[in-house]
Structures are given as C-alpha cells and as structure tokens.
Amino acid sequence: MADFSIDCRWESALHEIPEVRETSAMLKIALAHQVVTRNEDVWSRTVRDEVRLSAYPLALWFAASWWRLRWEPLPVSIPSHSWRMAHELAAAGQGYVWPRMLFASDGEITRIWAVQSKSDSVAAVRYLVSAGQNLASSDFEQILDEFINGVLARLDAMGIQKTTLHELWREVTEERQDKDASAYRRLEAMLGFDPDECPEYLHDQLSELIPRVGANAVAEIAPVCASNQPDKTLNEIIAFADSEGLEGRIDIPVQNVVRDAVPWRRGRNLAQKVRALTCDEGEVLEDRKLCGLLSLSEDQVFDAQRCSNFPLGMSVRHDGSMRSKILLSKNHYYSRRFELARHLGDHLVADREDIWLPVTHLRTARQKIQRAFAAEFLCPIQTLEEHLNGDFSKDAIGEASEHFRVSTWVVEQQLENNGTLAGHEDGFVDFPYKVKSSFSSLNTSYNKAIQ
C-alpha cells in the first residue's frame, strides 16, 4: 500500500449535476497501512473501508487549492478561515460527509492528518480511523496529478467535457510548467492568498526584495506576512532588518549534509558534525564558547536591553563574507541560547547568495532544520540519554534542562524525535489546532467561492 492513495470504484448515481453524478464512486483513501475511509454507516449498520462519495468535488478542491497545499505552511496561531478552506478536506463540500483530513507543506514534506469522527457526531457516516503521514511533497504532487487526471478521464469517457475542473486543471498545469508563472503562484500561496487574490503591489514589493536579500529569504518571510495587514508586517520586517544589531563572524567551514534526509534529521546531523569540529565529546556548551563561535561577547548577547521582542530574528550577511549583523528577538536566557544556535545553524545551511537569514516560528523545512540543529548542538542526544540514565520523569527532565541550559521542551523533543520516548510529532492523533467553527461552514464558503 502506498504512503497515500485515493482509489475509486465508479458507481453512477441517479441525481446531482452530470459531472458529480458520473464520478460517483466507492472511494478508499489510505495513509500508510491504515484506511482512513474505514467507516460505520449508521443507517445500514455496516462497517467497510470504502465510502460512497463523488470524486469530482474532491478533485475540484485539490485543483483549486493546489498552490496553497503545495507551498503554504501550517500557521503558528489558529489558522484563518481562508487557510482552513484550502487545507481541510471538509471544504470539498457538495453535501458529502468527508473524512476529517488536513494537509500542510513545509516546502519539502507534506504532512497529512486524518482524524476519526467525533464520538458525538450525528452524521450518517462515522469515520473510525485516525492516522498521520509525512510524504515527500514531490510524491504528494504525483498522487494528486494521478487522481485528478483519473477523474478527468472518467468525465471524458462519459462524454462530459468543458467542466470547471477541466478548465481549472489546465490552468494549474500550464502555470506549473511556466517558470515565471510558477514563481508568482508560489509566492502568492505563501502569502496566504488564492490565485489572483494577492494585491499586485504586495507581490511586487516582495519580488523586488529578491535581488537584494535572496529568493530563499523571501520564501521564509512571505508566510510571516500572511496576516490581516501583510504590507504592514512586511514593512516592519524590512525596518527590523535595517536596524542596529550585533556584529559577528562565523568561521566554521560549511558542512555537507545529505539532502534526502527529512529536515529535522538534516539539522541533527549537521549539529553532530559541527560539534565534532568545535567541542569535546559530551561537552555542555558554555555561554562564552557558544558566543565565541559567532565572534560575539557574552555581555552583548545576554544584555536584556538588546532584546527586540520582534516576532522573528534575523542575520544579515555583509558583502558575501563570513561577517553578519545578528538581530536577536528572545529575552529569556534559555531562549536566547537556543536562538543563537539557530542563527549558527542557518548560516551553515543557507545558500551563499542569501543575504537575509530569517529565524521564525514557522514550520517550514528550513526552520525545522534550524530548530533541530540548535537542539542537538546544545543538548546532544547521546549525552542527554547518558545523563538521564533511563529516568524520564518530570523532575529528571527538569534537571536535564538546567544542566544543558535549554528548555524542557527541547529535552522532550530530543527524546521524542530520536525515538527514546514515544510521542506524536506535532500531534498526529488530532489536528494541530483547535477551532470553534464547524466543518459545515467550510463547505458553504467553499461552494460559494468556486461558483
């Protein structure tokens, strides 16, 4: 069974518009070795892996949301209604009871959540399986391509052509093949807009930054600007980058890290290589040594007056050299150490043409690499396991936090990510956020949007 699959067994219905009626099917959606469409039909009192739905509204939703599904990351705070419409499967609507599924990309990996129906659900169909899967975004693209093309082939075979799906998928396919159009849509999606909804002036302002600060830097700050006032946020980031910071220099040779590793493993592996160059085995990194690796003094780094309290941190490279202006945002001692280590890691992985090196709260692949690097660099897993010696109690984790001078969250993430403690990365057992609005409101909004 593939990591993610959508299988259709066509069964024509008697009602609905032709494109919906002729793509009626028994659908089976699977993640890894679990069938997330496994359901209980309340009326017939049966349990089965397939569910009667129509593939047309599902394909139409995937096509309409393609750019945002592929490039828009999971937000830090509770997502907007617009974000949910583009990432929650319930928005496919058309009156069907869809599995509770969520898709979010970090740029390299698409994460998929599937959550069983709530116990108090009164729907005629109750989904019984919760599952989660990380999927290479290139594989995710291929699966969507095959599914949508399969639905179009079914429509053509039934003599149904020139549908909204035909037109929309042709546009998406052509834009994906056009370098300039693809770049436009990608930036638009990262800003949190559906196609053609991004204000032109905002897109132009970000595009004009690319020659100055680097394309990858713009890709990291664009999702930060996805707010009610994106232009205001962008102007604040530009002003922050131009403000006074700490002048540092990093002389550590750039390390080669395997590109096919998942982001957090890439960050961990890089940290292990850098520690081998700069630290004794098992050494707890003192403040002076950590600051010295960036050619900064302790007094500068831990001066509370220098805390900006800005939503992100940033390094600004000087003239392609090893020197950088470092802008720190955190005030808490442990957070400041962690942020400093993230700056160090990002300097080592960033492309040489990148001038701005943002350190944000987002869940992009690059930010995941930074966090994993900082966690392993400050609290190496092997030394941590030896220090705990099998005691994973709350008190022991708290003591380890003090010993390594990192937060308890860092200790717990190190143990979970490296398989020492069982855990669910970002909580695959449920959606990674709580909202009050119902799924039916998504159906209504989406159906209006595509009409």
Backbone hydrogen bonds, N-H to C=O, Kabsch-Sander energy under -0.5 kcal/mol:
donor,donor_aa,acceptor,acceptor_aa,energy
5,S,30,A,-1.9
7,D,28,K,-2.7
9,R,26,M,-1.4
10,W,8,C,-0.6
11,E,24,S,-3.0
13,A,21,R,-1.4
20,V,17,I,-0.7
21,R,17,I,-3.0
22,E,18,P,-3.0
23,T,20,V,-0.6
24,S,21,R,-1.3
25,A,53,L,-3.1
26,M,9,R,-2.4
27,L,25,A,-0.8
27,L,51,V,-2.8
28,K,7,D,-2.3
30,A,5,S,-2.2
31,L,34,Q,-2.8
32,A,3,D,-2.3
34,Q,31,L,-2.6
36,V,29,I,-1.4
36,V,34,Q,-0.8
37,T,29,I,-1.2
38,R,35,V,-1.3
39,N,48,R,-2.9
40,E,126,R,-2.8
41,D,39,N,-0.6
41,D,46,T,-2.9
42,V,40,E,-0.9
42,V,124,A,-2.7
45,R,41,D,-1.9
46,T,41,D,-1.0
48,R,39,N,-2.0
51,V,27,L,-1.9
53,L,25,A,-2.3
53,L,51,V,-0.7
55,A,23,T,-2.5
58,L,54,S,-0.7
59,A,55,A,-2.8
60,L,56,Y,-2.8
61,W,57,P,-2.1
62,F,58,L,-2.4
63,A,59,A,-2.4
64,A,60,L,-2.7
65,S,61,W,-2.1
66,W,63,A,-0.9
69,L,65,S,-3.0
70,R,66,W,-2.1
71,W,67,W,-1.8
72,E,68,R,-2.2
84,R,80,S,-2.2
85,M,81,H,-2.2
86,A,82,S,-1.2
87,H,83,W,-0.8
87,H,84,R,-0.8
88,E,84,R,-2.8
89,L,87,H,-0.5
89,L,101,M,-2.3
91,A,88,E,-2.0
92,A,89,L,-2.4
93,G,90,A,-1.5
96,Y,93,G,-1.3
98,W,96,Y,-1.0
100,R,115,V,-0.7
101,M,99,P,-1.3
102,L,113,W,-2.3
103,F,87,H,-1.9
104,A,111,R,-2.0
105,S,72,E,-1.0
106,D,109,I,-2.3
110,T,135,L,-3.6
111,R,104,A,-3.3
111,R,109,I,-0.6
112,I,133,Q,-2.6
113,W,102,L,-2.4
114,A,131,A,-2.5
115,V,100,R,-2.9
117,S,127,Y,-2.3
121,S,118,K,-2.0
126,R,40,E,-2.1
127,Y,125,V,-0.5
128,L,38,R,-2.7
131,A,114,A,-2.6
133,Q,112,I,-2.0
135,L,110,T,-2.4
137,S,108,E,-2.8
139,D,136,A,-0.7
140,F,136,A,-2.2
141,E,137,S,-2.4
142,Q,138,S,-1.8
143,I,139,D,-2.3
144,L,140,F,-2.3
145,D,141,E,-2.7
146,E,142,Q,-2.5
147,F,143,I,-2.3
148,I,144,L,-2.9
149,N,145,D,-2.6
150,G,146,E,-1.8
151,V,147,F,-2.1
152,L,148,I,-2.4
153,A,149,N,-2.2
154,R,150,G,-1.8
155,L,151,V,-2.2
156,D,152,L,-2.6
157,A,153,A,-2.4
158,M,154,R,-1.5
159,G,156,D,-1.6
160,I,155,L,-3.1
161,Q,159,G,-0.7
167,E,163,T,-2.0
168,L,164,T,-2.8
169,W,165,L,-2.7
170,R,166,H,-1.7
171,E,167,E,-1.9
172,V,168,L,-2.4
173,T,169,W,-2.5
174,E,170,R,-2.3
175,E,171,E,-2.4
176,R,172,V,-2.2
177,Q,173,T,-1.2
178,D,174,E,-0.7
178,D,175,E,-0.6
179,K,177,Q,-0.6
182,S,178,D,-2.9
183,A,179,K,-2.1
184,Y,180,D,-2.1
185,R,181,A,-2.6
186,R,182,S,-2.5
187,L,183,A,-2.1
188,E,184,Y,-2.3
189,A,185,R,-2.5
190,M,186,R,-2.2
191,L,187,L,-1.4
192,G,189,A,-1.7
193,F,188,E,-2.1
197,E,194,D,-2.1
203,H,199,P,-2.0
204,D,200,E,-2.7
205,Q,201,Y,-2.1
206,L,202,L,-2.0
207,S,203,H,-2.5
208,E,204,D,-2.5
209,L,205,Q,-0.6
209,L,206,L,-0.8
210,I,206,L,-0.8
210,I,207,S,-0.9
212,R,209,L,-0.6
213,V,209,L,-2.8
214,G,209,L,-0.5
214,G,210,I,-2.4
218,V,214,G,-1.8
219,A,215,A,-2.0
220,E,216,N,-1.3
221,I,217,A,-1.8
222,A,218,V,-2.2
225,C,221,I,-1.3
225,C,222,A,-0.8
226,A,223,P,-1.0
227,S,225,C,-2.1
233,T,229,Q,-2.2
234,L,230,P,-2.5
235,N,231,D,-2.2
236,E,232,K,-2.0
237,I,233,T,-2.1
238,I,234,L,-2.3
239,A,235,N,-2.2
240,F,236,E,-2.3
241,A,237,I,-2.5
242,D,238,I,-1.4
243,S,240,F,-1.3
246,L,326,I,-2.6
248,G,246,L,-0.7
248,G,324,S,-3.1
249,R,294,L,-1.7
250,I,322,M,-1.8
251,D,249,R,-0.5
257,V,255,Q,-0.5
261,A,258,V,-0.9
265,R,262,V,-0.5
266,R,262,V,-2.2
267,G,263,P,-2.3
268,R,264,W,-2.2
269,N,265,R,-2.9
270,L,266,R,-2.1
271,A,267,G,-2.2
272,Q,268,R,-2.1
273,K,269,N,-1.8
274,V,270,L,-2.4
275,R,271,A,-2.7
276,A,272,Q,-1.8
277,L,273,K,-1.1
278,T,274,V,-1.9
279,C,275,R,-3.0
283,E,280,D,-2.1
285,L,283,E,-0.5
286,E,284,V,-0.6
290,L,286,E,-2.5
291,C,287,D,-2.9
292,G,288,R,-2.2
293,L,289,K,-1.7
294,L,291,C,-1.4
295,S,292,G,-1.6
296,L,291,C,-2.5
301,V,297,S,-2.2
302,F,298,E,-2.8
303,D,300,Q,-0.9
304,A,302,F,-0.8
306,R,303,D,-2.1
307,C,304,A,-1.5
308,S,328,L,-0.9
309,N,329,S,-1.0
313,G,359,V,-2.8
314,M,327,L,-2.2
315,S,357,L,-1.6
316,V,325,K,-2.8
317,R,315,S,-0.5
317,R,355,I,-2.7
318,H,323,R,-2.3
319,D,317,R,-0.6
321,S,318,H,-2.8
324,S,248,G,-2.3
325,K,316,V,-2.8
326,I,246,L,-3.4
326,I,324,S,-0.6
327,L,314,M,-3.5
327,L,325,K,-0.6
328,L,326,I,-0.6
336,R,332,H,-2.8
337,R,333,Y,-2.0
338,F,334,Y,-2.3
339,E,335,S,-2.7
340,L,336,R,-2.3
341,A,337,R,-2.1
342,R,338,F,-1.9
343,H,339,E,-2.0
344,L,340,L,-1.9
345,G,341,A,-2.5
346,D,342,R,-2.7
347,H,343,H,-2.0
348,L,344,L,-1.2
349,V,345,G,-1.1
350,A,346,D,-2.3
354,D,351,D,-1.6
355,I,213,V,-2.6
356,W,213,V,-1.7
357,L,315,S,-2.7
359,V,313,G,-2.8
360,T,358,P,-0.5
363,R,74,L,-0.7
365,A,106,D,-2.8
368,K,364,T,-2.1
369,I,365,A,-2.2
370,Q,366,R,-2.1
371,R,367,Q,-2.3
372,A,368,K,-2.6
373,F,369,I,-2.6
374,A,370,Q,-2.7
375,A,371,R,-2.6
376,E,372,A,-2.3
377,F,373,F,-2.7
378,L,374,A,-2.3
379,C,375,A,-2.3
384,L,380,P,-2.7
385,E,381,I,-2.8
386,E,382,Q,-1.9
387,H,383,T,-2.3
388,L,384,L,-2.4
389,N,385,E,-2.3
390,G,385,E,-0.5
391,D,388,L,-1.8
392,F,390,G,-0.8
397,I,393,S,-2.4
398,G,394,K,-2.2
399,E,395,D,-2.3
400,A,396,A,-2.3
401,S,397,I,-2.1
402,E,398,G,-1.7
403,H,399,E,-2.3
404,F,400,A,-2.6
405,R,401,S,-1.1
406,V,401,S,-1.9
411,V,407,S,-1.5
412,E,408,T,-2.6
413,Q,409,W,-2.7
414,Q,410,V,-2.3
415,L,411,V,-2.0
416,E,412,E,-2.4
417,N,413,Q,-3.0
418,N,414,Q,-1.6
419,G,416,E,-1.6
420,T,415,L,-1.9
421,L,415,L,-2.0
425,E,423,G,-0.6
427,G,424,H,-2.2
430,D,427,G,-1.4
441,S,438,S,-0.5
442,L,438,S,-0.7
442,L,439,F,-0.5
443,N,439,F,-1.7
444,T,440,S,-2.1
445,S,441,S,-2.1
446,Y,442,L,-2.7
447,N,443,N,-2.5
448,K,444,T,-1.7
449,A,445,S,-1.8
450,I,446,Y,-1.7
451,Q,448,K,-0.6
